[in-house]
Amino acid sequence: RQREEHMVELSNGCICCTLREDLLVEVANIAADTSFDYLLIESTGVSEPMPVAETFTFEDSTGLRLGDVAEIDTLVTVVDGSRFMSEMDSLESLQSRNWHADAEDQRTISHLLCDQVEFANVIVLNKCDLMKHEEKTKVKSLIQKMNPSARLVESEYSNVPLDYVLGTGLFSMSEAEKYEGWLQEARIG
């Protein structure tokens, strides 16, 4: 029997900065309701996995951490395979597409894509139906060089078996803490 889904939307802010306390409160509420097996946190396409993972170390004013009420199982990045190479070759800034985190954000599209791919446990190479074999081979090779430990899953229309992204146990906080740049970015909120 399938239960009705429960969705909480947090908007108008960054999950790792201004919304982190809201995230903690909502996750704690959902965790207290023991009828759920999994909680999926979907961030925007311009989000980076590392700051989202770092959010689980944030303590609120009572000393409660998000990691005390929930654990990260898997960090998944979905890549648009049909546009990946052209976006990686782009020097276009996030600001030019209005994708920037703040006015000082000077990153390029390719920088964002690197951050998203390099920290993921599972990378879903989507839109494979729109790619020629040679292009898909090239994209897969680049992704595997960027993140050799990630599972790479091909898909069309983002159809992926749930056991590829839920209950994998692939995320390790102790390994994440060793990553260059861990907890080095200032968090506002």
Secondary structure, DSSP 8 states (H G I E B T S, - for coil): -----------SS-TTTTTHHHHHHHHHHHHHSTT-S-------TT--HHHHHHGGG-B-TTS-BHHHH------EEEEETTTHHHHHT---BTGGGT--SSTT---BHHHHHHHHHHT-SEEEEE-GGGS-HHHHHHHHHHHHHH-TTSEEEE-STT---GGGTSS-----HHHHTTSTTTT-S----
